[in-house]
């Protein structure tokens, strides 16, 4: 009788560990699937950038440094292979695009161009979609990280190779700009 109880307890423990492992795998797969949604939006973004750069290049004769940064950041983003590398490269691209937006302000003829306006609207749409899928990705990452860091799954997470994963966050230098209130002038 005691042997059956021992076997029953051992079987329950095995089932419990297997269920924890399966939950961690599902959470990791959910995170990877969420990043696949980001990849779709990033591809659209990457496809639009050369069109934007070509449109802007005709107007901005003296802003080659800005255009070069955007082009190089796009190439780095497209060449990134892992999720973590892509997060870093996309933050660089976002910074470069922000610099382009600032440079564009000095060219009223460019802002009036319908081709530029259409591209700007498309990129804005893609950026909005990216923001939505990044929120979903971060939610999936938080769920995985919670499982990896909380008891009892944290006991087995390390044994099975699961670790805390980074969020897709705004770069530190961009965060400062987002936390500063905009300056409004009526001059």
Phi, psi and omega in degrees: 000314180298326179296320179294322177295316178298316178295320179298316179295317178298318179296318178297319178297318178296316179297320179297313180296319179297320180293322176296314179301313181298322178296317178297319178297316179298318180294319177296316179295323177298318178296315180296322177295320178297322179289331176298323175296321177296318180304321179299314180291323179295323178298315177299317179299313181296326179290328181281332186299315179300324177295317179296314181298316179297320179295316182289323184306321180297331182267324188261086182288328188254011185248035183299328180298317179297314181294322178296318178299318179296314181296316179294320179294322177296315180299318178296319180295320180288334181272350181291138185253318183268163179302315182295320177296320180295321178300312180296316181294322180290327175295321176296318180295319178300318177298316181295319179294326176297319176297324178294318179300319179295317181295325182297329181304334182278000184235086182297327178296323179294315180297334180276347181293129181293325178298315179295318180299318179296316178296319180297320178294319179296316179295321177298319178297315179296319180297321177295318177295321177299318179300319180293314182287332174295320177299317179296317178300314180295326176294316178295322179293318179298319180297316178296313181299321177299317180293323181289332187257351183254152179283141007265351185294334179297333179297321185263339183303313180296321180296327183264005175086015177272142180217167177295135182249150181283151174280167174264088187254164174290139178300152184304319181291328177286326181301320180299318180295323180287334181275346181271130179293142179293148178268126181247129182231139179249030180287000000 
